[in-house]
Amino acid sequence: MTRNIYESNNAKIIDYTVIGVDEAGRGPLFGPVVAAAVYFDEGVYIDGIADSKSLSEQKRNELYEEIFFKGKFGLGIATPEEIDLYNIFHATELAMNRALEILSQYVEIKNVLIDGKNLKLNFPSMCVVKGDAKIYQISAASILAKVTRDRIMKKFDFEYPHFKLTEHKGYPTKEHVELLSRYGPTPHHRLTFEPVSKLLSRELLDLWLENGLISQVRYEHLLSFLEVDLFGNIRTSKQRGKRDKNR
């Protein structure tokens, strides 16, 4: 272990054997969930690394560049389709595993600490609640994941400017929900998430499938999820609740 200054005026011990893992984008209605896995060689210290949520966008971008050049890392994503098929929790695990698989090309994967709880990966690991505010490498991973996802949203903003994705990054803000109601969902939305699922129809799903915008597997999963009958009628969540209560 090497002693370094982690927080201003407070000496902290950084365990350089740690690989930190974190994600960005579990809550949005649009786009992928992104995970990062970060390892630093002994003695590599970047001043200012902290939980990405506590940093300004400018500071996150500055630290991203430093981590990019001074650290070893892997980035993984899980697509909206995978989120729909496997749910957001398991899709997050999938993205984290992908990040670690990439990092494994550069370092031996051991002593993995993950921000969160109850996550089970393909590598020996341990969850740390609020780890992004406690562990140097997890904080770095939170920055890489957040900046990477924000940049993905900026690219999508060129394709869907009416959704103003650069502003809300796909999260369910009041404005995003209003725009979603006005323009309808896209295949890049998480179609099993409310309020997106309420705006789906059999006709829309058929159109997307016909034009190759969604896969056959996702199409069939969504029809099952929405409980579309032979006549194309979609049972509402309220109706599903009544049915389940009567079972």
C-alpha positions as CSV (number, residue, x, y, z in Angstrom):
1,M,0.0,0.0,0.0
2,T,1.1,3.6,-0.7
3,R,0.1,6.6,1.4
4,N,-1.2,9.5,-0.7
5,I,-3.5,12.5,-0.2
6,Y,-6.9,11.3,-1.3
7,E,-9.0,14.1,0.3
8,S,-7.7,17.6,0.9
9,N,-5.7,17.7,4.2
10,N,-6.6,14.2,5.1
11,A,-4.0,11.4,4.7
12,K,-5.6,8.2,3.4
13,I,-4.2,4.9,2.5
14,I,-4.8,3.7,-1.1
15,D,-4.7,0.0,-1.7
16,Y,-3.2,-0.2,-5.2
17,T,-4.2,-3.9,-5.5
18,V,-7.8,-2.8,-5.9
19,I,-9.8,-2.8,-9.2
20,G,-12.7,-0.5,-8.9
21,V,-16.0,-1.0,-10.8
22,D,-18.9,1.4,-11.2
23,E,-21.7,2.1,-13.6
24,A,-23.6,5.1,-15.0
25,G,-27.1,5.1,-16.3
26,R,-29.2,2.7,-14.4
27,G,-32.1,5.2,-14.1
28,P,-32.6,6.7,-17.5
29,L,-35.4,5.9,-20.0
30,F,-33.1,6.1,-23.0
31,G,-29.7,4.6,-24.0
32,P,-27.3,2.0,-22.6
33,V,-26.0,1.5,-19.1
34,V,-22.2,2.0,-19.1
35,A,-19.7,0.3,-16.7
36,A,-16.0,1.0,-16.1
37,A,-13.4,-1.1,-14.3
38,V,-10.2,0.8,-13.3
39,Y,-6.8,-0.2,-12.0
40,F,-3.9,2.1,-11.1
41,D,-0.2,1.0,-11.0
42,E,1.4,1.5,-7.6
43,G,1.8,5.2,-6.7
44,V,-0.3,6.6,-9.5
45,Y,-2.3,9.4,-7.9
46,I,-4.6,11.8,-9.6
47,D,-5.7,14.7,-7.4
48,G,-9.4,15.5,-7.3
49,I,-10.8,12.0,-8.0
50,A,-14.1,11.7,-6.3
51,D,-17.6,10.4,-6.8
52,S,-18.6,11.6,-10.3
53,K,-21.9,12.9,-9.0
54,S,-20.1,15.4,-6.7
55,L,-18.1,16.9,-9.6
56,S,-18.9,19.5,-12.2
57,E,-19.1,18.4,-15.8
58,Q,-15.9,20.3,-16.6
59,K,-14.0,18.7,-13.7
60,R,-15.3,15.2,-14.7
61,N,-14.0,15.7,-18.3
62,E,-10.6,16.9,-17.0
63,L,-10.2,13.9,-14.7
64,Y,-11.5,11.6,-17.5
65,E,-8.5,12.6,-19.6
66,E,-6.0,12.0,-16.7
67,I,-7.5,8.6,-15.9
68,F,-7.5,7.7,-19.6
69,F,-3.7,8.3,-19.8
70,K,-2.5,7.3,-16.3
71,G,-4.8,4.3,-15.5
72,K,-5.6,0.9,-16.9
73,F,-9.3,0.4,-17.5
74,G,-12.1,-1.4,-19.4
75,L,-15.4,0.0,-20.5
76,G,-18.5,-2.1,-21.1
77,I,-22.1,-1.3,-22.1
78,A,-25.4,-3.1,-22.0
79,T,-27.8,-2.0,-24.7
80,P,-31.5,-0.9,-24.3
81,E,-32.4,-4.3,-25.9
82,E,-30.4,-6.2,-23.2
83,I,-31.9,-4.0,-20.5
84,D,-35.4,-5.0,-21.8
85,L,-34.5,-8.7,-22.1
86,Y,-32.6,-9.2,-18.8
87,N,-33.8,-6.2,-16.6
88,I,-31.6,-3.3,-15.6
89,F,-30.0,-5.1,-12.7
90,H,-28.7,-8.0,-14.7
91,A,-27.8,-5.7,-17.6
92,T,-25.7,-3.7,-15.2
93,E,-23.9,-7.0,-14.2
94,L,-23.4,-7.7,-17.9
95,A,-21.8,-4.3,-18.6
96,M,-19.5,-4.7,-15.6
97,N,-18.4,-8.1,-16.7
98,R,-17.6,-6.7,-20.2
99,A,-15.5,-3.9,-18.6
100,L,-13.6,-6.4,-16.5
101,E,-13.0,-8.7,-19.5
102,I,-11.4,-5.9,-21.4
103,L,-9.3,-4.9,-18.4
104,S,-8.2,-8.5,-18.0
105,Q,-6.1,-8.0,-21.1
106,Y,-3.8,-5.7,-19.1
107,V,-4.0,-6.8,-15.5
108,E,-4.8,-9.9,-13.5
109,I,-8.4,-9.6,-12.3
110,K,-8.4,-9.9,-8.5
111,N,-9.5,-7.8,-5.5
112,V,-12.4,-6.3,-7.4
113,L,-14.6,-3.8,-5.5
114,I,-18.0,-2.8,-6.9
115,D,-20.1,0.2,-6.1
116,G,-23.5,-1.0,-5.0
117,K,-24.9,-4.1,-3.4
118,N,-26.0,-7.6,-4.4
119,L,-24.2,-7.5,-7.7
120,K,-22.7,-10.9,-8.7
121,L,-20.1,-10.9,-11.4
122,N,-18.1,-13.6,-13.3
123,F,-15.0,-12.5,-11.3
124,P,-14.3,-12.7,-7.6
125,S,-15.6,-9.4,-6.2
126,M,-17.2,-7.6,-3.3
127,C,-19.8,-4.9,-3.3
128,V,-19.2,-1.7,-1.3
129,V,-22.3,0.5,-0.6
130,K,-21.5,4.1,-1.6
131,G,-18.1,2.8,-2.8
132,D,-17.9,5.6,-5.3
133,A,-17.4,8.0,-2.4
134,K,-15.0,5.8,-0.5
135,I,-12.7,3.9,-2.8
136,Y,-10.2,5.7,-5.1
137,Q,-10.5,3.3,-8.0
138,I,-14.3,3.1,-7.8
139,S,-14.4,6.9,-7.8
140,A,-12.3,6.8,-11.0
141,A,-14.5,4.2,-12.5
142,S,-17.6,6.4,-11.8
143,I,-16.0,9.2,-13.7
144,L,-15.1,7.1,-16.7
145,A,-18.6,5.6,-16.9
146,K,-20.4,8.9,-16.4
147,V,-18.4,10.8,-19.0
148,T,-18.5,7.9,-21.5
149,R,-22.3,7.7,-21.2
150,D,-22.8,11.4,-21.5
151,R,-20.8,11.4,-24.7
152,I,-22.9,8.6,-26.1
153,M,-26.0,10.7,-25.3
154,K,-24.5,13.7,-27.2
155,K,-24.1,11.5,-30.2
156,F,-27.7,10.4,-30.0
157,D,-28.7,14.0,-29.7
158,F,-27.7,14.5,-33.3
159,E,-30.1,11.8,-34.4
160,Y,-32.9,12.8,-32.1
161,P,-32.5,16.5,-31.4
162,H,-36.2,16.9,-30.5
163,F,-35.5,14.8,-27.3
164,K,-32.8,17.2,-26.0
165,L,-30.7,14.3,-24.8
166,T,-27.7,16.5,-24.2
167,E,-29.6,18.3,-21.5
168,H,-31.2,15.4,-19.5
169,K,-29.0,12.5,-20.7
170,G,-32.1,10.3,-21.0
171,Y,-33.2,10.5,-17.4
172,P,-36.9,10.7,-16.7
173,T,-37.0,14.5,-16.2
174,K,-40.3,16.3,-16.6
175,E,-39.2,17.6,-19.9
176,H,-38.1,14.2,-21.2
177,V,-41.4,12.6,-20.2
178,E,-43.3,15.4,-21.9
179,L,-41.3,15.1,-25.1
180,L,-41.7,11.3,-25.0
181,S,-45.5,11.8,-24.9
182,R,-45.3,14.2,-27.8
183,Y,-43.1,12.3,-30.1
184,G,-43.4,8.7,-29.0
185,P,-40.6,6.3,-28.1
186,T,-37.6,5.2,-30.2
187,P,-36.0,1.8,-30.3
188,H,-33.2,3.3,-28.2
189,H,-35.6,3.9,-25.3
190,R,-35.9,1.2,-22.6
191,L,-39.2,-0.1,-23.8
192,T,-40.0,-2.1,-20.6
193,F,-39.6,1.0,-18.5
194,E,-42.6,3.2,-17.6
195,P,-43.7,5.6,-18.9
196,V,-42.2,4.3,-22.2
197,S,-44.1,1.0,-22.1
198,K,-47.4,2.8,-21.9
199,L,-46.7,4.4,-25.3
200,L,-46.1,1.2,-27.2
201,S,-48.5,-0.4,-29.6
202,R,-48.5,-3.6,-31.6
203,E,-48.5,-1.5,-34.8
204,L,-45.3,0.4,-33.7
205,L,-43.5,-2.8,-32.7
206,D,-44.5,-4.4,-36.1
207,L,-43.2,-1.4,-37.9
208,W,-39.8,-1.4,-36.1
209,L,-39.4,-5.1,-36.7
210,E,-40.2,-4.8,-40.4
211,N,-37.6,-2.1,-40.7
212,G,-35.0,-3.9,-38.7
213,L,-35.0,-1.5,-35.8
214,I,-35.6,-4.1,-33.2
215,S,-34.7,-7.8,-33.2
216,Q,-37.2,-10.7,-33.4
217,V,-36.1,-11.7,-29.8
218,R,-36.8,-8.2,-28.4
219,Y,-40.1,-8.0,-30.4
220,E,-41.4,-11.3,-29.0
221,H,-40.2,-10.4,-25.5
222,L,-42.0,-7.1,-25.6
223,L,-45.3,-8.6,-26.9
224,S,-45.1,-11.1,-23.9
225,F,-44.1,-8.3,-21.5
226,L,-47.0,-6.1,-22.7
227,E,-49.4,-9.1,-22.8
228,V,-50.6,-8.4,-26.4
229,D,-53.5,-10.7,-27.3
230,L,-54.3,-12.2,-30.7
231,F,-56.2,-9.1,-31.6
232,G,-53.3,-6.8,-30.9
233,N,-54.8,-5.4,-27.7
234,I,-52.3,-4.5,-24.9
235,R,-53.3,-5.1,-21.3
236,T,-52.5,-2.0,-19.2
237,S,-50.4,-2.3,-16.0
238,K,-53.6,-1.5,-14.1
239,Q,-55.4,-4.3,-15.7
240,R,-52.5,-6.6,-15.1
241,G,-52.6,-5.6,-11.4
242,K,-56.2,-6.5,-11.2
243,R,-55.6,-9.9,-12.9
244,D,-52.7,-10.7,-10.6
245,K,-54.7,-9.8,-7.5
246,N,-57.5,-12.2,-8.5
247,R,-55.1,-15.1,-9.0
